[in-house]
Amino acid sequence: MPTSARRRSRGSKDIGQEWNRATPLAARFNRGLRMITSNAITWLSRHKRLLIAVSIPVVVALWWAFRPEKLWINQRVNEAAPYDTSGDPEPIFTGQFDSKAGGRVTVFKKPNGQKYLRLKDLTISGDADAHVELAKSGDVSQAQGAAKAGIDGIDLGSLKTEQADQNYDLPAAADLTKYDAVVIYNKRTSAILGSAKLEAF
């Protein structure tokens, strides 16, 4: 056999041997990958109900914590002043919201002695966890100057809407000479979204 032919034959043989050595490694890798994928699919199919049972409470807890739908849902309400057949409510305290929020707050006293707080022409930036609270004006001033601070207040409930008029009943024991400010407040982040100092009407 000519020398050149022998060299070509030897070169082809070497390439074939290298290919044969590489092929089992690739084949083993592919078989291992298929086995892992198959085992994962089998495990998921066997434990599907368990995964669903675990994931539902997690999803509900995350939704409750962050309430993402409130980032784009802002239902506008415009409540009329409560009607009392025994006579007109008497305004006893009032205040103007600071620059963080627009609008006015007024506390009314009904002829039967019950008090309620009315937010008029409110405009405030959105917050899913905003609450309306009675607070001490001194605490509000300190909290506004701090990065995070709690407020000793009386929670009147969640903010009904970020705009327009709304009413909140006051507890009979609420002392408006002590709790002399109205705050729109996020307890989770300790952020004050707006405040108004109450003055006698």
C-alpha positions as CSV (number, residue, x, y, z in Angstrom):
1,M,0.0,0.0,0.0
2,P,1.4,3.4,-0.8
3,T,2.6,5.6,2.0
4,S,0.0,8.3,1.5
5,A,-2.8,5.7,1.5
6,R,-1.5,4.2,4.8
7,R,-1.4,7.8,6.3
8,R,-5.0,8.4,5.3
9,S,-6.1,5.1,6.7
10,R,-4.3,5.7,10.0
11,G,-5.8,9.2,10.2
12,S,-9.4,8.0,9.6
13,K,-8.9,5.3,12.2
14,D,-7.7,7.8,14.8
15,I,-10.7,10.0,14.2
16,G,-13.0,7.1,14.4
17,Q,-11.4,6.0,17.7
18,E,-11.8,9.6,19.1
19,W,-15.4,9.7,18.0
20,N,-16.1,6.3,19.6
21,R,-14.5,7.5,22.9
22,A,-16.6,10.7,22.9
23,T,-19.9,9.1,21.9
24,P,-20.4,7.0,25.2
25,L,-19.8,10.1,27.3
26,A,-22.4,12.2,25.3
27,A,-24.8,9.2,25.4
28,R,-24.4,8.8,29.1
29,F,-25.0,12.5,29.6
30,N,-28.2,12.4,27.5
31,R,-29.4,9.3,29.3
32,G,-28.8,10.9,32.6
33,L,-30.6,14.1,31.6
34,R,-33.6,12.1,30.3
35,M,-33.7,10.1,33.6
36,I,-33.6,13.3,35.7
37,T,-36.4,14.9,33.6
38,S,-38.4,11.7,33.8
39,N,-38.0,11.4,37.6
40,A,-39.0,15.1,38.0
41,I,-42.1,14.7,35.9
42,T,-43.0,11.5,37.8
43,W,-42.5,13.2,41.2
44,L,-44.6,16.2,40.2
45,S,-47.4,14.0,38.9
46,R,-47.4,12.0,42.1
47,H,-47.3,15.0,44.4
48,K,-49.5,17.3,42.4
49,R,-52.2,17.5,45.0
50,L,-49.7,18.3,47.8
51,L,-48.1,21.1,45.7
52,I,-51.6,22.6,45.0
53,A,-52.5,22.4,48.7
54,V,-49.2,24.1,49.8
55,S,-49.3,26.8,47.0
56,I,-52.9,28.0,47.6
57,P,-52.2,29.3,51.2
58,V,-48.9,30.9,50.0
59,V,-50.7,32.7,47.1
60,V,-53.5,33.9,49.4
61,A,-51.0,35.2,52.0
62,L,-49.0,37.1,49.4
63,W,-52.2,38.6,48.0
64,W,-53.5,39.6,51.4
65,A,-50.1,41.2,52.3
66,F,-49.7,43.3,49.2
67,R,-53.2,43.6,47.7
68,P,-51.8,44.3,44.2
69,E,-55.2,44.9,42.7
70,K,-55.5,48.2,44.6
71,L,-52.6,49.6,42.6
72,W,-55.0,50.1,39.7
73,I,-58.4,49.8,41.2
74,N,-59.5,53.0,42.9
75,Q,-63.3,53.0,43.4
76,R,-64.6,56.5,43.8
77,V,-67.2,57.1,46.4
78,N,-69.0,60.3,47.3
79,E,-70.9,59.8,50.5
80,A,-73.7,62.2,51.4
81,A,-73.7,63.6,55.0
82,P,-75.6,61.3,57.4
83,Y,-79.2,62.3,57.7
84,D,-80.8,62.7,61.1
85,T,-84.6,63.1,61.4
86,S,-84.2,64.8,64.8
87,G,-82.2,67.8,63.5
88,D,-79.1,68.9,61.6
89,P,-75.7,67.8,62.8
90,E,-73.6,70.5,64.4
91,P,-70.0,71.0,63.3
92,I,-67.7,71.1,66.3
93,F,-64.1,70.7,65.0
94,T,-62.6,71.2,61.6
95,G,-59.2,71.2,59.9
96,Q,-57.4,71.5,56.6
97,F,-55.1,68.6,55.3
98,D,-51.4,69.4,54.8
99,S,-49.6,69.5,51.5
100,K,-49.5,65.7,51.2
101,A,-53.3,65.6,50.9
102,G,-55.9,67.9,49.7
103,G,-59.3,68.5,51.3
104,R,-60.9,69.3,54.7
105,V,-62.0,67.3,57.7
106,T,-64.9,68.2,59.9
107,V,-66.3,66.6,63.0
108,F,-70.1,66.7,63.4
109,K,-72.2,66.1,66.5
110,K,-75.7,64.8,65.9
111,P,-78.6,65.8,68.2
112,N,-78.5,62.4,69.8
113,G,-74.8,63.1,70.8
114,Q,-73.2,60.7,68.3
115,K,-70.2,62.1,66.5
116,Y,-68.9,61.4,63.0
117,L,-66.0,62.6,61.0
118,R,-66.4,63.8,57.4
119,L,-63.6,64.1,54.8
120,K,-64.6,66.7,52.2
121,D,-63.0,67.0,48.7
122,L,-60.2,64.6,49.7
123,T,-57.4,64.0,47.2
124,I,-54.5,61.8,48.2
125,S,-51.9,59.6,46.5
126,G,-52.9,55.9,46.3
127,D,-52.0,53.4,49.1
128,A,-53.5,50.0,49.5
129,D,-53.2,49.9,53.3
130,A,-54.3,53.5,54.2
131,H,-56.3,54.0,57.4
132,V,-58.0,57.0,58.8
133,E,-57.0,57.6,62.5
134,L,-57.5,60.1,65.3
135,A,-54.1,61.0,66.7
136,K,-52.3,63.4,69.0
137,S,-50.9,66.3,67.0
138,G,-47.6,66.2,68.9
139,D,-47.1,62.5,67.9
140,V,-47.9,63.4,64.3
141,S,-45.2,66.1,64.3
142,Q,-42.6,63.7,65.7
143,A,-43.6,60.9,63.3
144,Q,-43.3,63.2,60.3
145,G,-39.7,64.0,61.2
146,A,-38.7,60.4,61.7
147,A,-38.0,57.7,59.1
148,K,-40.4,55.3,60.8
149,A,-42.5,55.9,63.9
150,G,-45.6,54.5,65.5
151,I,-48.7,56.6,66.3
152,D,-50.8,56.3,69.4
153,G,-54.2,56.7,67.6
154,I,-57.7,55.5,67.3
155,D,-58.3,53.6,64.1
156,L,-61.5,54.7,62.3
157,G,-61.2,52.1,59.5
158,S,-59.6,51.7,56.1
159,L,-59.7,54.7,53.7
160,K,-62.8,54.2,51.5
161,T,-61.4,56.1,48.5
162,E,-58.5,58.3,47.5
163,Q,-60.9,61.0,46.3
164,A,-64.2,62.7,47.2
165,D,-66.3,62.8,50.3
166,Q,-66.6,60.1,53.0
167,N,-67.8,59.6,56.5
168,Y,-66.5,57.8,59.6
169,D,-68.2,57.2,62.9
170,L,-66.3,58.2,66.0
171,P,-66.3,56.1,69.2
172,A,-68.3,57.6,72.0
173,A,-65.2,57.6,74.2
174,A,-63.0,59.5,71.7
175,D,-61.6,62.6,73.5
176,L,-61.1,65.2,70.7
177,T,-59.2,67.5,73.0
178,K,-56.6,64.8,73.4
179,Y,-56.8,63.2,69.9
180,D,-56.7,66.5,68.1
181,A,-55.5,65.5,64.7
182,V,-56.8,63.3,61.8
183,V,-54.2,61.2,60.0
184,I,-54.3,59.1,56.9
185,Y,-51.7,56.5,57.9
186,N,-50.2,53.2,56.7
187,K,-49.5,51.0,59.8
188,R,-47.5,48.5,57.8
189,T,-44.9,51.0,56.5
190,S,-45.5,53.7,59.3
191,A,-46.0,56.3,56.5
192,I,-48.1,59.4,57.1
193,L,-50.0,60.1,53.9
194,G,-51.7,63.3,55.1
195,S,-52.7,65.0,58.4
196,A,-55.0,67.7,59.6
197,K,-54.9,69.5,63.0
198,L,-58.4,69.9,64.4
199,E,-59.6,73.3,65.7
200,A,-62.8,74.1,67.5
201,F,-65.4,75.2,65.0
